[in-house]
């Protein structure tokens, strides 16, 4: 093996689930949770400790693959014995199984964090899965996060109507912005659901304009949105909400 081949071998051996900086991200979250509150106990602490142990075993196996790939004559004690090629194959198999356990343990931890309302941590774990190529796990966490966030604001959406007073209008704008911020963009129907709430919001703003004999600007879309003119355009929901917010705030300058 040439020096160039020797240098390249470890990188080749490190398949996606063995990339060090990716593999340790769930462990970093677990460490932060444990260090952030030493009084955390029970199942959450147990899940964190389990994840840390699994990550340690994964990294040990990753190191074994690096040694075997980098040193042609190297042999690392292994329960299955056999030659170097067999050891590499066994190490890859072990790493794959450990990675599956790390993913499962991380998802379990994320579900507990959702129940506790630690949404930012769940977002971090979903982002970790996405960068690690675990698209299904990332999508699952984003979907669960979306459900939790939407449910959190559901009660505050019931009072939306065509005749809201200024205080309710301001609260509604705040809630809808929070939903667009906290519910993942790929959550099924997020933009369409928010879009359906814009006409009554716009109607309330338009009603205040009429009550004050304020001439609606030529380029304003308040009337257009109030009559359901954006019903078919959920892709511009944030833009529409921003426009309504600007129109409303302009009434009180």
Secondary structure by P-SEA (a helix, b strand, c coil): ccaaaaaacccccccccccccccaaaaaaaaaaaaaccccccaaaaaaaaaaaaaaaaaaaaaaaaaaaacccccccccccccaaaaaaaaaaaaaaaaaaaaaaaaaaaaaaaaacaaaaaaaaaaaaaaacaaaaaaaaaaaaaaaaaaaaccccccccccccaaaaaaaaaaaaaaaacccccccaaaaaaaaaaaaaaaaaaaaaaaaccccccccaaaaaaaccccccccaaaaaaaaaaaaaaaacc
